[in-house]
């Protein structure tokens, strides 16, 4: 589907997603389509991600937020927490519990989360297909923090994280970063830089730079 620069494509279910470089100034690329596993994989591999499900919206912000693989910043207080090791950390132990906990956390001052029931179902299907993963922090058998995202080749898109105990989400992210580094991942996407991700070392890069890094990363063999 072709569209002029700066306009939004309106998609029917099954339509291919448009070129992310044609995004509107605010990063919106398209509205509509579907949230099938193959569509989500197409989106992430091309530099897009969904931010709502009613209607479905597809985004590619410029600049783009990324975290340095293997070099997430650990503050002194977070280092102390890591040394104390108050949490048991697992991978892919309970993806559904992590994403559902993330869905209870409002984002950006909003009164509700962006993770709607439709998106919950879509990402759970993506996890069942082996492309979405979670890191969990447990304390006395209770899930107290975690992070989840999407993995393709040597690329990981961090989607959301939550905590119910001090530093639990950051501990999960540090363990995720160490895992990605050990497996040879080359790109860790955080979409937008927030105060939390900035404190962990997130930086903004131009969309063109991001898309170039992305193409190289997703072209690698599966790393997870």
Backbone torsions as a table, in degrees:
resi	resn	phi	psi	omega
1	UNK	NA	126.3	-179.2
2	UNK	-99.8	146.5	178.1
3	UNK	-152.9	152.9	-179.8
4	UNK	-69.6	156.4	179.2
5	UNK	-57.8	135.0	174.6
6	UNK	85.7	3.0	178.2
7	UNK	-105.4	171.1	-177.9
8	UNK	-110.4	131.6	176.4
9	UNK	-83.7	140.1	176.0
10	UNK	-109.0	119.4	-168.9
11	UNK	-108.1	149.3	168.4
12	UNK	-98.7	158.1	176.5
13	UNK	-53.3	133.7	-179.6
14	UNK	93.4	-15.9	178.5
15	UNK	-65.3	144.7	172.1
16	UNK	-69.0	150.1	179.6
17	UNK	-80.0	147.6	-178.1
18	UNK	-78.8	173.5	179.7
19	UNK	-65.1	124.1	-179.1
20	UNK	-63.6	-23.6	179.9
21	UNK	-69.5	-10.9	178.6
22	UNK	-93.5	16.2	-176.9
23	UNK	-62.2	152.5	170.7
24	UNK	-65.8	166.1	-176.2
25	UNK	-56.7	-33.9	-179.7
26	UNK	-82.6	-1.4	177.7
27	UNK	101.4	-8.6	179.4
28	UNK	-71.9	130.6	-177.5
29	UNK	-110.0	-43.4	-173.7
30	UNK	-154.1	159.4	176.1
31	UNK	-129.6	134.7	176.9
32	UNK	103.5	-160.4	-176.7
33	UNK	90.1	-140.7	-178.7
34	UNK	-150.6	170.9	-177.8
35	UNK	-115.4	31.2	176.7
36	UNK	-63.7	156.9	-179.6
37	UNK	-53.8	-46.1	-178.2
38	UNK	-65.1	-31.4	178.9
39	UNK	-72.2	-41.2	177.5
40	UNK	-62.9	-42.1	178.2
41	UNK	-64.6	-41.7	176.0
42	UNK	-57.9	-43.0	-178.4
43	UNK	-62.8	-53.1	-176.1
44	UNK	-64.0	-36.7	179.9
45	UNK	-71.4	-20.6	179.8
46	UNK	-101.3	-3.9	177.0
47	UNK	101.1	13.9	179.0
48	UNK	-110.1	160.8	171.6
49	UNK	-151.0	152.3	178.1
50	UNK	-85.6	144.4	179.0
51	UNK	-121.7	-4.5	175.1
52	UNK	-159.9	164.9	-178.1
53	UNK	-122.2	-8.0	-178.2
54	UNK	-141.9	79.5	3.9
55	UNK	-81.8	166.1	173.2
56	UNK	-71.3	127.4	177.2
57	UNK	-123.9	141.8	-177.1
58	UNK	-118.4	132.4	-169.4
59	UNK	-128.6	151.0	172.6
60	UNK	-149.1	83.9	-175.0
61	UNK	-68.4	153.3	176.1
62	UNK	-137.7	113.2	7.7
63	UNK	-77.6	172.1	-177.9
64	UNK	-112.0	142.1	179.2
65	UNK	-89.1	130.9	176.5
66	UNK	-135.7	156.5	174.4
67	UNK	-112.9	142.4	179.8
68	UNK	-73.3	119.9	-178.9
69	UNK	-64.7	126.7	179.3
70	UNK	81.9	3.6	-176.8
71	UNK	-140.1	29.1	174.2
72	UNK	-58.7	132.6	-175.7
73	UNK	-71.8	130.7	177.9
74	UNK	-113.9	112.5	179.1
75	UNK	-70.6	169.6	179.5
76	UNK	-61.3	-42.5	-178.9
77	UNK	-67.8	-38.5	177.9
78	UNK	-68.1	-36.7	176.6
79	UNK	-61.3	-39.2	177.9
80	UNK	-64.1	-41.7	178.0
81	UNK	-62.0	-42.8	179.6
82	UNK	-63.4	-37.6	179.0
83	UNK	-68.4	-37.1	179.2
84	UNK	-70.3	-27.0	179.5
85	UNK	49.3	59.5	-178.3
86	UNK	-76.5	-10.1	-174.9
87	UNK	-120.2	147.2	168.8
88	UNK	-89.0	125.1	-175.3
89	UNK	-106.7	130.3	178.8
90	UNK	-130.0	163.9	177.0
91	UNK	-119.6	132.4	175.5
92	UNK	54.9	30.3	178.8
93	UNK	-80.0	-36.6	-178.7
94	UNK	-156.3	74.4	-179.2
95	UNK	-56.7	-45.6	-176.8
96	UNK	-60.1	-40.8	179.6
97	UNK	-65.6	-37.7	-179.6
98	UNK	-67.3	-50.5	-177.1
99	UNK	-66.0	-34.1	178.6
100	UNK	-70.6	-32.7	174.2
101	UNK	-68.6	-40.7	177.1
102	UNK	-61.6	-32.7	-178.2
103	UNK	-69.7	-11.2	178.4
104	UNK	-91.7	-3.7	-173.9
105	UNK	-102.3	113.3	176.1
106	UNK	-62.8	148.1	-178.9
107	UNK	-118.6	144.7	171.0
108	UNK	59.0	32.6	178.0
109	UNK	82.0	-0.3	179.2
110	UNK	-74.4	161.5	-179.4
111	UNK	-86.9	-9.8	-179.9
112	UNK	-140.4	167.0	-178.2
113	UNK	-86.2	160.0	174.3
114	UNK	-81.5	-12.6	-174.7
115	UNK	-86.3	89.8	-178.4
116	UNK	-80.4	169.0	176.5
117	UNK	-55.9	-36.3	178.9
118	UNK	-65.0	-41.2	178.6
119	UNK	-70.3	-37.8	174.5
120	UNK	-54.2	-50.0	-178.5
121	UNK	-63.3	-41.6	-177.8
122	UNK	-63.5	-43.8	-178.2
123	UNK	-75.2	-29.7	174.3
124	UNK	-65.5	-37.9	175.5
125	UNK	-66.5	-37.6	177.7
126	UNK	-64.5	-37.5	177.0
127	UNK	-66.7	-42.0	178.6
128	UNK	-62.4	-29.1	178.4
129	UNK	-82.9	-3.0	175.8
130	UNK	88.7	15.0	-176.5
131	UNK	-112.7	-8.4	175.3
132	UNK	-119.7	141.4	-172.0
133	UNK	-138.8	160.1	-179.8
134	UNK	-135.1	154.6	170.3
135	UNK	-121.7	131.1	-176.4
136	UNK	-116.9	143.5	169.9
137	UNK	-114.3	125.9	-177.5
138	UNK	-117.1	145.5	174.9
139	UNK	-138.3	116.4	-176.6
140	UNK	51.9	41.7	175.9
141	UNK	82.6	-1.6	-179.3
142	UNK	-105.1	140.6	177.2
143	UNK	-76.5	115.6	-174.5
144	UNK	-117.1	-2.0	178.6
145	UNK	-176.5	160.8	178.4
146	UNK	177.4	172.3	178.3
147	UNK	-145.7	148.6	175.6
148	UNK	-139.5	161.5	178.7
149	UNK	-172.9	-169.0	-172.6
150	UNK	-118.7	135.8	-177.2
151	UNK	-119.9	129.0	174.0
152	UNK	-140.3	117.0	-178.8
153	UNK	59.8	-124.1	177.6
154	UNK	-100.8	25.7	-177.8
155	UNK	-117.6	136.0	173.8
156	UNK	-131.0	127.8	176.8
157	UNK	-103.4	107.7	175.7
158	UNK	-72.6	124.6	-174.4
159	UNK	-98.9	-48.8	-177.5
160	UNK	-164.4	158.9	175.1
161	UNK	-145.8	163.6	-178.7
162	UNK	-147.1	162.4	173.2
163	UNK	-147.5	145.8	173.4
164	UNK	-123.1	6.1	177.1
165	UNK	-146.8	157.7	-174.0
166	UNK	-53.0	126.3	173.1
167	UNK	64.1	8.9	-173.6
168	UNK	-63.6	-39.9	179.2
169	UNK	-68.4	-37.6	179.3
170	UNK	-68.6	-37.5	175.6
171	UNK	-61.2	-43.2	178.1
172	UNK	-61.0	-41.9	-178.9
173	UNK	-67.0	-40.1	177.9
174	UNK	-62.2	-42.8	178.1
175	UNK	-66.1	-36.9	174.8
176	UNK	-60.8	-47.6	-179.2
177	UNK	-59.3	-43.8	179.5
178	UNK	-63.9	-38.4	178.3
179	UNK	-64.3	-46.9	-179.3
180	UNK	-61.4	-42.3	179.8
181	UNK	-62.9	-43.4	-177.8
182	UNK	-66.6	-26.0	-178.7
183	UNK	-94.1	-1.2	176.6
184	UNK	85.5	19.8	174.3
185	UNK	-64.1	149.6	-177.6
186	UNK	-119.4	-9.8	-178.4
187	UNK	-143.2	125.3	176.5
188	UNK	-120.8	106.5	-174.7
189	UNK	-90.0	134.2	172.6
190	UNK	-122.4	10.7	173.1
191	UNK	67.4	-70.5	-179.8
192	UNK	-124.3	144.0	177.1
193	UNK	-86.2	122.3	176.2
194	UNK	-112.2	176.3	178.8
195	UNK	-61.5	-36.9	-179.8
196	UNK	-69.3	-50.1	-178.1
197	UNK	-68.6	-30.6	176.5
198	UNK	-63.4	-38.1	179.6
199	UNK	-66.7	-19.9	179.4
200	UNK	-96.3	3.6	175.7
201	UNK	104.2	8.9	179.8
202	UNK	-64.1	147.6	178.5
203	UNK	-140.3	161.6	179.1
204	UNK	-101.5	137.3	175.2
205	UNK	-129.4	154.0	178.6
206	UNK	-60.7	148.9	-179.9
207	UNK	-55.5	-42.3	-178.7
208	UNK	-59.8	-41.2	177.5
209	UNK	-64.7	-44.4	179.0
210	UNK	-59.4	-46.6	-177.8
211	UNK	-64.3	-33.9	176.8
212	UNK	-66.8	-45.8	177.6
213	UNK	-63.4	-39.2	-178.8
214	UNK	-62.9	-45.9	-179.0
215	UNK	-58.1	-40.3	179.0
216	UNK	-69.5	-40.0	-176.1
217	UNK	-68.2	-46.7	-176.5
218	UNK	-72.6	-15.7	177.2
219	UNK	-79.5	-7.2	179.4
220	UNK	-79.5	158.9	173.1
221	UNK	-61.0	157.0	179.2
222	UNK	-54.7	130.1	-172.6
223	UNK	-106.9	-18.5	-170.4
224	UNK	-62.7	NA	NA
